[in-house]
Amino acid sequence: MFASEYIRLHGRGGANIDSCPGCGSAGPKIRCRDCLGGALHCESCCVSRHAENPLHRRWMDSGFFTKISLASLGLRVQLGHQVGDPCEAPERGHKEFVVLHTNGIHDVRVDFCGAGCRSAVQAGPPEVQLLRARWFPATHEKPRTCTTIDLLDQFREETLQAKTTMYDAYRVLERLTNNVRVKPPDRYHEWLRMCREHSFL
């Protein structure tokens, strides 16, 4: 029973493959591994459903499921504002912005609240906007890498309980991202810096 259900979870399972449950469009192809239920959605519904969860893992059905990023589907994460509150003058983050999270290494497209926006003073500089989103930046000037506070907290507990090293924790993130030895973006040195800074807090 468990083996057959496990295999079912890695296939289409009981998902409706005729229409997207969000908008009814034909031929949904995107599944989120982290959302409850595992339904297949169209690209636009997947992007809109993940505005608040940009670090969920998605799979695209093209005869078999392959990993796909929300960035490649067009999702941009607006920082410095509440979700759904557009910025008047967004400033794009680095085109290779990377976020380390408990489920792997993610390419993310971010927009910071820019100086021309009425909310810019309240939003603060980019590193403050990242921290308010619970993303810990690797640098204080023009950040392009960060890790989630959740991952740093988890790593601290793993270090205390299991004596996990920073190297081993990072290798686990690489394997969670791609377990067939295709290297994700290398942010190991940034990971070391963020762990050390977090340990001082």
N, C-alpha and C positions, 0 to 999 in steps of 0.2 A: 504494500500500500504506500509506504513512504517513498520508495524509489519511483513509483509511477507518478506520484504527485510532484516529486522534485523535478522529474523530466517534464511534466506538464507545465510547471512554472517557468522553465527555460524555453518553452515553445510558445505557441499562441494560446495555449490553455483554453479557457472558456471565453476568451475575448471575442466580442462581436467584431468581425472583420469586414462587415458590409458598410457600416457607417460610423462616423465619429460621434461619440456620446455627447460631445460638447455642442457641435453645430449641425450635425446630421450630414456633413459632406461625405461623399463616397470614398472608399479606399483608405481608411486611416492606417498609418504605418509606424507611428512612434509610440513606444511604451516606456514608461518611467519605472525603473527598478525600485525606487524608494517610495512611490505613492502607493497607497493601499488599493488593492484590487487588480492592478496590472492591466487596465483597459488600454486599448489602442486608440490614439488620438491623431488628428491631423496636425500639421506643423504649427499653424497659427494658434490652435487651441492649446497645444503643448507649451508654446511660448507664453501665452497669456496666463495659463495655470501655474507657471513657474516663476512669475515675477517676484514672488516672495521666497522662492526656494531655488535659487539659481545654481545650487551645488548638487542637485539631484542627478542621478545617473540615468541617461536615456539610451534606448536601443532602437535602431531603425530596422524595420523588416524589409529586406530586399532579397527575399528568398530564404534568408537566414538572418538572425538578429546580429547587428554590428553596432559598436558604440558610436555615439554621435554627441557632439557638444551643443548646448543651448546657444552658444555663441555662433556656431555655424548655421543655426536656424534663425538667427537674427535678434536674439535677446540681448538687450543692453541693460545693465543694472545702474539705475540712477541713485547716486549717493547724495546725502545732504538733504533729502526730502522724504516724506512718507511715501509708501508705495502708491502709485496712482496720481501723485501730485507732481505735475511736470515742472521742470526747471526752465526758467526763461532764457538762461544763457549757459547751457551745459558745456563743460570742457571735457573733451575725450581723454580718457586715461591711455596709458601705453598700449599699443596694438597687440603686444604679447603679454598682457597682464595675466598673472597666474595666481591662483588661490589654492593653498594646501588645506585639505579638510579630512575628516575622519574616514571618508570613503574614497580618497584618492587625490590626484593632482588635476586641477581644472583650469582650462583656458576660459577666461571670462572677459567680456567687454564691459568696461565701466565708464560711466560719465560722472564727473564730479560737479558739484554746484559751483558755477563760475562766478567771477567777480562782478559781472553785469547783472546778476540776479538780485532781487530784493532780499532774498533769504541768505545771501552769501555770508554776511557777518555772523548770523546765527549758526549757519552750517559749519563754519570754520575752514581751516586749510585742509587739503586732501588727506593728510595723515589722521586728522581728527575725524573727518567724515568716515574713514575706514574703521577707526576704533569704535565709533558710534554704531557701526553696522556689525560689530563684534569680529572685525577682521584686523589682525595685528600686522602692521606694515613692517617690511624688512628694512626700510630706510625712511628717513624723515624728509628727504628731498626727492621729488618725482618718483614715488613708489611704483613699482611694477610687479612686486611679489608681496604676498601676505599669507598669513595662515589664520585659520579661525581660532577664536579663543577656546572653542570646544576642543579642538585638536590639541592645543597647548595644555589645557587642563587634563585631557586624557593621557597625554604623554607624561605629565608630572606624576599621575597615579601609577602608570605602568613602570616608571622609573623607581618609584618608592616600593612598589609591591614585587615587581618581576625583574628589577634591575635592567630594564631595557635601555640600550644605548641610543644616542641620537642617530647613529649610523643605521642600526637595525630598524628603528622606527621609520626612517626615511625610505629604506629599501622595501618595507611593507607597503608604504604609500605608492611606490613605483609599481609594485606587483598588483595592488588593487586597481591601479589605473590601467595597466596593460600587462597581463600575466604571460605574454608570449615573448618577453624579452625585447620588445620594441620600446626604446627609452622615451619616456615623456620628457617635457622640458626640464632641464637640469637646474634645480634650485637648492641643491644640497648645502652650499655655503650660506645661502640666505636662511635656510632652515636652522643651521647651527647658530647664526646670529640671533634669530627670533627666539629660539629656546633659551639662550643665555640671557637675553634682555628680559624675557618673561619670568625667569627664575629670580631676578632681582626685585620684581614687583611685589 
